[in-house]
Amino acid sequence: MSETMSVTGLFHRFQRFRTLQTDRITALPIVILMPHSACNCRCVMCDIWKGNAHLKQLVQDDIEGLLDSLRRLGARQVLMSGGEALLNPSFFDFCSILKKQGVRITLLSTGLTLARHAIQVVKWVDEVIVSLDGDEPLHDSIRNIRGAFQKLGDGVRRLRLIRPSFPVTGRTVIHRLNFRNWRAIIEAAAEMGLDQVSFLPADVSSQAFNRSRPWDEPRQHEILLEESDLPALKAIIEGIIRDRPDYFETGFIAESPDKLRKIGAYYGAFYGQNPFPYKKCNAPWVSTVVEADGTVRPCFFHAPLGNIRKEPLSAILNSEKAIRFRKDLDIDKDPICARCVCYLNLRPGTTV
């Protein structure tokens, strides 16, 4: 059994290496699905909720139609993103179908309904990543939902009551409205019992997150730190690095100190203080995004490649258009990639 698994693992590793070399997808470790287009929060840094009246959602036929492509490409992990994936009434049916394929399921959630769905989440999902924006008053303010922090905490506690070892981590977007609250966010994550918390800067320049067009400058500056804020931001980062080495040593803070400093450099780049931080990303070669209407993208930020309701995922990813996109994409020079806040780099041997 172990020998068979070893051979299978080596073959998958070879296929991933081959993909990176040829730009033809022969292995796809990660697939990101958006089961539901709507969101149950009204976050100030995101426009997804503004499309709630125009609902789109994946259906069971969509998921079943993906299975052959997932099998062919050796998908290992499915991330359920959104909107809020739990709003889809068939969410756990999707999980049941996908688990038969042998993939791990990660749920990205606002946390508002985790307590209500906790039994099913623990049964069908392998890990949960929740959004955390501040201590209780600030989190509720940024989410524009009264009681959001309390509901999130209740959901985490309910998951742990059912299975104490169930993995729940947090993710925080650092921006103008919460950067001064950064230490409190870390302590709130610890008090809530999260296993880990990670941080990234806010995307203010792309058309992702249901933006019909990029934000204009006044809208950007509602979220973007002002240049006068940058010294305070850097001081806060250095203070966290200095005062909480234990959180880095244990991995409770997911990023290294250098990666935290890159958040300061990211905001500094908007004011010409430094280039946008270098990033090594191969997301279009190792993952794909399937939106709630079936649209397929190479990542959250780049243009669509096709739609799973018109042709199979594997055909879309290996179409002439998709292969040309990957061949021509220069991560170092592409303007979308240069300002990207959410990047992925998986080497062929990386376990997912």
PyMOL commands that set and color helices and strands:
alter all, ss='L'
color gray80, all
select helices_A, chain A and resi 2-22+48-51+60-72+85-87+91-99+114-124+136-143+148-162+179-192+217-223+227-243+245-249+257-269+283-286+313-317+320-328+335-338
alter helices_A, ss='H'
color red, helices_A
select strands_A, chain A and resi 30-33+77-80+104-109+127-131+168-174+196-201+287-290+295-297+306-307
alter strands_A, ss='S'
color yellow, strands_A
deselect
rebuild
show_as cartoon
